[in-house]
Amino acid sequence: MEFADLGAAIAHARIAARSLAADTVRQGHLIGHHRVEIVDGDGTLLHCVRFDEAIDIQP
């Protein structure tokens, strides 16, 4: 997907990370270090959103 700027890409990546994390929780586990990576058109890594950073884990 393409976004207007990095901020928009990060916002979308957080939503995607939450959705993917929810899928893993339904399978009975959560691997917090899994992540959504944001890259530019050349494949250069610009930012990562880890699953455990995209959600608020409470006791």
Kinemage of the C-alpha trace (Angstrom):
@kinemage 1
@onewidth
@group {chain A} dominant
@subgroup {mainchain}
@vectorlist {calphas} color= white
{ca met a 1} P 0.000 0.000 0.000
{ca glu a 2} L 1.093 3.575 -0.534
{ca phe a 3} L 0.485 6.405 1.947
{ca ala a 4} L 0.771 10.188 1.822
{ca asp a 5} L 3.444 10.244 4.533
{ca leu a 6} L 5.198 8.134 7.138
{ca gly a 7} L 2.715 9.138 9.849
{ca ala a 8} L -0.189 7.766 7.830
{ca ala a 9} L 1.742 4.572 7.156
{ca ile a 10} L 2.502 4.138 10.869
{ca ala a 11} L -1.158 4.687 11.797
{ca his a 12} L -2.211 2.021 9.305
{ca ala a 13} L 0.543 -0.339 10.496
{ca arg a 14} L -0.740 -0.051 14.086
{ca ile a 15} L -4.220 -1.082 12.962
{ca ala a 16} L -2.787 -3.946 10.928
{ca ala a 17} L -0.609 -5.084 13.854
{ca arg a 18} L -3.644 -5.141 16.149
{ca ser a 19} L -5.601 -7.207 13.657
{ca leu a 20} L -2.749 -9.665 13.158
{ca ala a 21} L -2.175 -9.872 16.919
{ca ala a 22} L -5.873 -10.630 17.423
{ca asp a 23} L -5.598 -13.481 14.929
{ca thr a 24} L -2.718 -15.013 16.876
{ca val a 25} L -4.557 -14.600 20.189
{ca arg a 26} L -7.504 -16.526 18.707
{ca gln a 27} L -5.005 -19.310 18.034
{ca gly a 28} L -4.019 -19.235 21.713
{ca his a 29} L -0.798 -17.238 21.703
{ca leu a 30} L 0.731 -13.806 21.162
{ca ile a 31} L 4.274 -13.270 19.999
{ca gly a 32} L 5.000 -9.678 20.966
{ca his a 33} L 8.087 -9.243 18.822
{ca his a 34} L 6.226 -9.991 15.588
{ca arg a 35} L 5.909 -6.781 13.646
{ca val a 36} L 4.580 -4.903 10.657
{ca glu a 37} L 7.382 -3.313 8.675
{ca ile a 38} L 7.071 -0.085 6.720
{ca val a 39} L 9.389 0.156 3.726
{ca asp a 40} L 9.849 2.672 0.948
{ca gly a 41} L 9.629 1.931 -2.758
{ca asp a 42} L 13.206 0.653 -2.770
{ca gly a 43} L 12.538 -1.740 0.109
{ca thr a 44} L 14.421 0.336 2.672
{ca leu a 45} L 13.032 -0.198 6.165
{ca leu a 46} L 11.547 3.050 7.504
{ca his a 47} L 9.744 1.912 10.663
{ca cys a 48} L 8.487 -1.193 12.490
{ca val a 49} L 5.364 -1.560 14.591
{ca arg a 50} L 5.688 -4.494 16.980
{ca phe a 51} L 2.548 -6.332 18.081
{ca asp a 52} L 3.301 -5.645 21.743
{ca glu a 53} L 3.695 -1.929 21.011
{ca ala a 54} L 0.412 -1.709 19.099
{ca ile a 55} L -1.749 -2.970 21.954
{ca asp a 56} L -2.128 -2.150 25.634
{ca ile a 57} L -1.538 -5.372 27.579
{ca gln a 58} L -3.111 -5.167 31.029
{ca pro a 59} L -2.880 -7.684 33.888
